[in-house]
Amino acid sequence: MKFVRLSGRVIGVTAAAFWWLILIAGAIGGGDDAPVNEETIVIHSVLLVLLVIANTIALVISFFRVRLGSRLLVFTASLFAVFAVWSAGRNEWIAVSVSALPFFISGALLWKADSADPEPGSG
């Protein structure tokens, strides 16, 4: 089960790094060719940042308390999936698979590893 736990952590860290890179690049680059509705852009941006922060916090928690972190990761990934469907417009499944699925898989792998072979003190 150590391989499953390691796989969950690697997938989670990779997904978090990808999203932090996207957020930092978006903040630096601006985004001048965005749609005209400024209010919608602000709402989407704030929600995206909050969801990336929530997923990252859940991932960090999973390094110290696997059981709690894995469940939080599945929950925050589910929220990310709802956001992706709501904000995608079209191609919702692509948006979900790029944004939420890596975090969900990471949480599910960690959850499975914890339930099959819990580490001492993972509770």
C-alpha angles and dihedrals in degrees: 000000000000089000091053091049091047091048091052091051094046092049091047095048091047092050092047092048090050092052094044089051090051092049094047093046090049092050093049097040096047107213105244095168094062122131118278098252101093095182092057091048092054093047092049092046094049093047092047092051092047092050093049090049091048093050091047093050090049089050092050090049089052090062091061104027108024097185095052095038095049093051092046090049092053090047096048091044088054090053089049089053091052090049091049092052091046096048103034098079092199134006090044093167092056090050091049094046092050098042111027107018098072091051091045093050090047092051093045093051092048090047091051093047091049095048093046099043114004118200115232109270095014092122 
